[in-house]
């Protein structure tokens, strides 16, 4: 029996997970990547930013030494050592993913892929052109930072997020444009590394799509650290004069700094793929139009990861890769749980951390849905006090009639780790009583989950 021929374009978390699972299920898989296996957005954006944030976190811990009963300590930042650390992490992850793909018999092709027709992919490699015939094709080409027309990125003073790992020099005064997840993470990162930071907030709160109570805790933390928040500030022009960058806002305000960092979203990498030749439709923003199974307008062509226009999270991309590998290999004909984006956990790696999952309090109120909201501050948690960082809270949202956990938000130390318990409860349909009845370790931050569920 002939194996299912699968060609995957893009080797990020979506593509490499799909390749591994499909190969395990018996497909003949070829994965084409034009830049780096493990994904440009993943290895050149997500991972290095978190590495820099981790370094900044260590510096913050040193600054807090006297609060922990220690003599004051100073940590001098070594930019070159930091760069070597990031390079080492990237190299390790790249090699690990390649080893896994090779162990599953996935064929790796480094080159640029384009549809010749809906079943034929032409790949331009260093050795010439190669045509691949496929029963199924998966588009997993990711995204890139959006650069507004008014910004002339130079990689020195006017930077996209990918120019910052690490930046050519640690900014004296970083002006961060954009107050979504990426923007607040960069604000935290540069503040931790010792930069003065001004954050342009186009609306009236940071993280505009998050719970207002959550956002207020982060705003307070930023202000305590000397970050300048410019609310209602929408950038419209950036000029550079030597070592000074001028950012002009629509309301006339001008902010001067040493560097401007653009954190204003991303664009899907769907150009030059020959999608029109394959009959694959795009929406007005350039994302591939897909159904709940990530199937495009061509039934044998899938789109996953950032190009699918769903949640732009590596965790979601990897789960899409797993689910559509199962789908194209026929597992949808037997019990198969589709991916529910409303139950995807997400996190913001700031200080304090922020994480949430499921139904949001404001969303429930807006729709008129009855919910039960319970909240416990970390000031009541022994481990938070021991750690000297009792900022934030745990909030659990449940159905008042059944007790089923519908969602939750956490602000505080290790929130990204703690949200996993709430995510499991939401996905599995557990009740608040299931969390309350769990015998947790004392003293731990996780005890706040049971307290909030009570």
SVG drawing of the C-alpha trace seen along z (x, -y; Angstrom):
<svg xmlns="http://www.w3.org/2000/svg" viewBox="-28 -69 59 71">
<polyline fill="none" stroke="black" stroke-width="0.4" points="0.0,0.0 1.4,-3.4 2.1,-5.8 0.4,-9.1 2.7,-11.8 2.8,-14.9 4.7,-18.1 5.0,-20.6 6.1,-24.2 7.7,-25.7 9.6,-24.1 8.4,-26.0 6.5,-24.5 3.5,-23.9 5.3,-22.3 7.8,-20.2 5.1,-18.9 2.9,-18.0 5.8,-16.3 6.7,-14.2 3.2,-13.1 2.3,-12.4 5.5,-10.3 4.7,-8.3 1.2,-7.6 2.8,-6.3 3.0,-9.2 5.9,-9.9 6.8,-13.4 9.0,-16.0 9.5,-19.2 10.7,-22.3 12.2,-25.2 13.8,-28.3 15.6,-29.7 16.0,-27.5 14.4,-24.3 12.4,-25.1 11.1,-28.3 12.3,-31.9 9.6,-33.4 10.2,-30.7 14.0,-30.7 14.6,-34.3 11.8,-35.9 10.0,-33.9 12.9,-32.0 15.6,-34.8 13.1,-37.2 12.3,-34.8 16.0,-34.2 16.6,-38.0 13.7,-38.2 15.2,-35.4 18.5,-37.3 16.6,-40.5 14.8,-38.5 18.1,-37.4 19.2,-41.0 15.9,-41.9 16.5,-39.2 20.0,-40.6 18.5,-44.1 16.1,-42.6 18.8,-40.9 18.5,-43.2 14.8,-42.3 15.8,-38.7 18.3,-39.3 21.4,-39.5 24.0,-42.1 23.4,-44.3 24.7,-42.6 25.3,-44.0 25.3,-42.0 27.1,-43.6 25.5,-42.8 27.8,-41.1 26.2,-41.6 28.6,-39.3 28.1,-36.5 24.3,-37.1 24.5,-36.7 26.5,-33.5 23.9,-32.2 21.1,-33.0 23.0,-31.4 23.6,-28.3 19.9,-27.9 18.9,-28.5 21.5,-26.0 20.4,-23.3 16.8,-23.6 17.5,-23.6 19.6,-20.5 17.2,-18.7 14.3,-19.3 16.4,-18.1 17.4,-15.0 13.8,-14.2 12.6,-14.7 15.5,-12.6 14.7,-9.8 11.1,-9.7 12.3,-9.4 11.2,-12.9 13.0,-14.3 14.3,-17.8 14.8,-20.2 16.4,-23.7 15.0,-25.9 12.1,-28.1 8.9,-26.4 6.1,-27.4 3.0,-25.8 3.2,-24.9 -0.4,-23.5 -2.5,-22.3 -0.6,-18.9 2.8,-20.0 5.4,-21.9 8.6,-23.4 11.5,-23.8 14.4,-26.1 17.5,-24.7 21.2,-25.5 21.5,-22.6 18.7,-23.6 15.0,-23.1 13.1,-20.0 9.5,-19.1 7.5,-17.3 4.2,-15.6 1.9,-15.5 -1.4,-14.0 -1.6,-16.6 0.2,-20.0 0.5,-21.9 1.3,-25.6 3.1,-26.5 5.2,-29.5 4.7,-31.6 4.8,-35.4 7.2,-38.4 7.1,-41.6 4.9,-44.3 6.7,-47.5 4.4,-50.5 4.9,-52.8 6.2,-55.7 9.1,-53.6 12.4,-53.4 13.9,-50.4 17.7,-50.6 18.7,-47.8 20.6,-50.2 18.3,-52.8 14.9,-52.0 14.4,-48.3 11.9,-45.5 11.6,-42.9 14.0,-40.6 16.7,-43.2 16.8,-43.0 18.4,-39.6 20.4,-41.3 20.2,-44.8 23.5,-46.3 23.7,-48.0 21.5,-48.1 19.3,-51.2 19.8,-54.2 16.2,-55.1 14.0,-52.7 10.7,-53.9 8.5,-50.9 5.7,-51.3 2.8,-49.0 1.3,-47.8 0.1,-44.4 1.8,-41.2 5.1,-41.8 5.2,-45.5 4.8,-44.9 7.3,-42.0 9.9,-44.3 9.1,-47.1 9.8,-44.7 12.9,-43.2 14.6,-46.5 13.6,-47.9 15.1,-44.8 18.3,-45.3 18.7,-48.8 17.2,-50.9 14.9,-53.9 11.7,-52.9 8.7,-54.8 5.8,-52.8 3.3,-54.1 -0.2,-52.9 -2.6,-53.7 -5.6,-53.0 -6.3,-53.7 -4.7,-50.5 -1.8,-48.2 -2.9,-44.7 -6.2,-46.1 -7.7,-42.7 -6.9,-41.4 -8.9,-41.7 -8.7,-45.4 -7.9,-44.3 -5.0,-42.2 -3.7,-45.1 -3.8,-47.5 -1.5,-45.3 1.1,-45.4 0.7,-49.1 1.3,-49.7 4.4,-47.5 5.8,-49.4 5.2,-52.7 7.0,-51.5 10.0,-50.6 10.1,-54.0 8.5,-53.2 6.7,-56.1 3.3,-55.1 2.0,-57.5 -1.7,-56.6 -3.7,-57.5 -0.4,-57.9 -0.5,-56.5 2.8,-56.9 2.7,-58.4 6.3,-59.3 9.8,-58.3 12.9,-60.3 16.5,-59.7 19.0,-62.4 22.4,-60.8 22.0,-58.9 18.6,-60.3 15.3,-59.0 12.2,-61.2 8.8,-59.5 5.9,-61.8 2.3,-60.9 -0.9,-61.7 -1.9,-64.1 1.3,-66.1 3.3,-64.6 7.0,-63.9 9.1,-61.5 12.9,-61.5 15.0,-58.4 18.0,-56.5 16.1,-53.6 12.6,-52.9 11.3,-49.4 8.4,-48.4 6.0,-45.9 2.9,-46.5 1.9,-43.0 2.9,-40.7 2.1,-39.8 1.6,-36.3 4.2,-34.9 1.9,-34.0 3.5,-36.0 5.3,-34.3 3.9,-30.8 1.9,-30.5 -1.3,-30.1 -3.5,-31.6 -2.1,-28.9 -3.2,-26.3 -6.6,-27.7 -5.9,-28.6 -7.9,-31.6 -6.6,-34.3 -8.6,-36.8 -8.1,-40.6 -5.3,-40.5 -3.3,-37.8 -4.1,-34.9 -5.2,-31.5 -8.9,-31.0 -9.4,-27.8 -12.2,-25.8 -12.2,-24.4 -9.8,-21.6 -7.4,-24.1 -8.5,-22.9 -8.2,-25.6 -10.4,-26.2 -8.6,-23.2 -9.6,-20.1 -6.1,-18.6 -4.3,-21.8 -4.0,-22.8 -2.7,-26.0 -1.5,-26.0 0.4,-28.3 0.4,-32.0 -0.7,-31.9 -4.0,-30.3 -5.1,-33.6 -5.9,-31.8 -4.2,-32.5 -0.5,-33.4 1.0,-31.2 3.6,-28.5 1.6,-26.2 -1.4,-26.6 0.7,-26.1 2.1,-22.9 -1.3,-21.6 -2.7,-22.5 0.2,-20.5 -0.7,-17.5 -4.4,-17.7 -4.2,-18.2 -1.7,-15.4 -4.3,-13.1 -7.0,-14.6 -5.2,-14.1 -4.2,-10.6 -7.9,-9.7 -8.2,-9.8 -11.2,-12.2 -13.2,-9.1 -12.9,-7.9 -13.1,-9.6 -11.1,-12.8 -11.2,-16.0 -11.0,-19.1 -8.9,-22.0 -10.9,-24.5 -9.1,-27.9 -11.3,-29.3 -9.6,-26.9 -6.0,-27.8 -3.9,-29.1 -1.7,-32.1 0.9,-34.0 2.7,-37.3 6.2,-37.0 6.5,-40.3 7.2,-40.9 4.8,-40.0 3.8,-37.3 0.3,-37.2 -1.6,-34.1 -5.2,-33.3 -7.3,-30.6 -11.0,-30.2 -13.8,-32.6 -12.9,-36.1 -14.9,-38.0 -15.6,-40.9 -16.5,-38.6 -19.1,-36.9 -20.6,-40.1 -20.8,-41.5 -22.7,-38.4 -25.0,-38.4 -23.8,-35.0 -24.1,-34.3 -20.8,-33.3 -19.2,-32.9 -16.0,-34.8 -13.7,-34.0 -10.3,-35.7 -7.5,-35.3 -4.5,-37.7 -1.0,-36.3 -0.6,-38.4 -2.5,-35.6 -0.1,-32.9 2.8,-31.8 5.2,-30.9 4.7,-34.3 5.6,-36.0 8.6,-33.7 9.7,-34.6 9.3,-38.3 6.9,-38.9 3.2,-38.8 2.0,-40.9 -1.0,-39.8 -3.8,-37.3 -5.6,-34.1 -9.1,-34.5 -11.3,-31.5 -14.4,-31.8 -17.0,-29.0 -20.6,-28.2 -22.7,-29.0 -25.1,-26.2 -22.7,-23.3 -19.4,-24.5 -17.6,-23.7 -14.5,-25.8 -14.9,-28.1 -11.7,-30.1 -9.2,-31.9 -6.6,-34.6 -3.4,-34.7 -1.1,-37.6 2.1,-36.9 5.2,-34.9 5.2,-31.8 1.7,-32.5 2.6,-30.9 3.3,-27.6 0.3,-27.8 -2.2,-28.4 -1.7,-24.8 -3.9,-23.5 -6.7,-25.9 -6.2,-25.0 -6.6,-21.3 -9.7,-22.0 -11.2,-24.0 -10.3,-21.5 -11.5,-18.5 -14.7,-20.1 -13.6,-19.8 -15.4,-21.5 -14.0,-23.9 -14.5,-21.2 -12.0,-19.0 -9.4,-21.7 -10.4,-22.4 -10.2,-18.6 -6.7,-18.3 -4.1,-17.8 -1.4,-20.3 2.1,-20.8 2.6,-23.4 4.0,-26.0 3.6,-26.5 2.1,-29.1 -0.3,-26.5 -2.2,-26.5 -3.7,-29.8 -5.5,-27.9 -7.4,-25.8 -8.0,-28.9 -9.4,-30.8 -11.6,-27.8 -13.1,-27.6"/>
</svg>
